[in-house]
Amino acid sequence: LKVRVVRSSPPSSQFKATFQESYQVYKRYQMVIHKDPPDKPTITQVRLVPVSFEDPQFKSSFNQSATLFAKYQMAIHKDTPSDCGEHEFTRFLCDSPLEAEHAPNGPECGYGSFHQQYWLDGKIIAVGVIDILPYCVSSVYLYYDPDYSFLSLGVYSALR
């Protein structure tokens, strides 16, 4: 048995070279030990979209996100349809006091408010609302399609 410590952040060359193999071990472990389904979302099915009506990805996915929010709120929190309409969704999860900023030494996506969208078979099944700040990432809210609750997307999102 050989044990190696490899730097994950920032990713070292060893980390990058063994990433896929490590991920496959992780995925097998999750399926056997935690009974995760093989189609649990992967990193390629997650999109980080800036919360901005100027952003084409945000605009094109807005209706789908708002509809999913209403479905989640009514199923999980027993809200009425009038409590989780488009206006409420925008006020609660789209309007942010944070200004988007792209600092030269900051992350490629920049700082600000984002919707971390989880896609499966061409549709959004969960959205993590996050703020990316210079020294932290703040999870604001997560909502998901109750039909996919077996995927434990809240746990997955928190770990991610």
N, C-alpha and C positions, 0 to 999 in steps of 0.2 A: 504494500500500500504506500502510495506516495501522496503527500498532501502539499499543495502549493497555495500561497496567498498571492492573489493577483489584484491589483488596484482596479476598482470598478469606476471610480470617479475622481479625477478624469480617467477615462478608460485607457488602460495600458495596452501595449501591443499583444501581450499574452491574453488579456481579457477579450480583446477583439478576435483573436485567433481561435479562442475556445468558446465563444459566445453561443454559436448554434448547437454545439455538443452539450453545453451546460443547459441550454434551454430545453433540449429534448429530454434530458434527465429530469429536469423540473416538471415538464409536462407529464412524463410517465408517472412520476411520484404523485402528482396531483390527481391523476386518473385512478391510480391504484389505492392510494391511502385516503384521499378525500372524495373519491367517486365523482370527480369532475367529468363532464361529458367531453368527448374529443373535439367537439366544435365550439368549446369555450372561446370567447374572443381572444385574438392575438394582437400583438403590437401593430400589425399591418392593418387591422380593422379599427384602429382608433385614430381619430382626426382631431387635431387641436385647431379650433377655429376662433379667431378674434371676435369678441362681441362688438360688432360694428355693422350698422346697416349699410355701410359703404363696402364691406367685404362681400365679394360674390358668393363664396361658400356659405357664409352666414345667411345671406339673403335667400339663397336657393334652398337652404335646409330649415328656414325659420318656421314655415307652416307645419312641417313634420315634427319639429321639436316642440312647438306649442301644443300640437295635438297629443303628443306623447305625454307632455307635462299634465294636461287635463286628465288623461286616462289614469296616470299614476296618482294624482291628487284625489280623484274620485274613488279609486279602488283602495288605496292604502290609507288615506287620511279622511275618507268619507266626505270630501268637499262636495258642494253642489256645483252644477255646471257654471252657474254665475260667479262662483268663487274662484274659478280657475280658467277664465276666458283669456283671450289674446292680450287684452289690456293688463290683466293681473299678471300674466306670464312676463310681459315686457317690463312692467314696473318692478316685479320681484327679482327676475333673473337676467334681465338684459340691460336695464338702466344701471350704470355704475358710476360712482364718483371718480374712479381711477381714469387717468388719461393714458392713452397708449404712448409708449416711449420705446425707442430703439437706441439703446446706449451702445457705444462702440465695443465695450467689453462685456456686454450683456448677452443673454441667450439669443439664438437666431430668431426666435419668434417674437422677441421683444418683451417688454413688461406691460401689464394691464390685465383686463378681464378676458377670460376665454371660456368657451364651451368645448369640453373634451367629449367628442361624440364617439359612441361605440356603435359600429355598423355591423350588421350581419345580413347576408343575402340581399344587399341593396337597400336596407332600411335601418333607421336609427333605433336601437333597442335600449340605449341608456345615454344620459348626458350628465357629465360632471361639470359643475360650474366652479371654475377655479380662478384665483387671482395669482398671477406670477409677479412677484416683487423681487427687489434686489437680493434679499437675504432669506427668502422663504417662498413656499407655495402654500396658499391658503385655500382649503376646500370650503366653498361656500354652500353648496347644495348638490345632491345627486338625486336624479329621478330616473326610473327605468320602466320598461314595459313589464307589467305584472305577469304576463304570459311567460316571461323568461326569468322569473324569480329563482328557479332551480339553478341558475348559473351563478348565484351569489355575487351579482355585479357590484354591490356596495363594498363587499370585502375585496374583490378584485381591484376596484378603483382605488381604495385606500392603500392597498399594497403597491399598486402601480405608481 
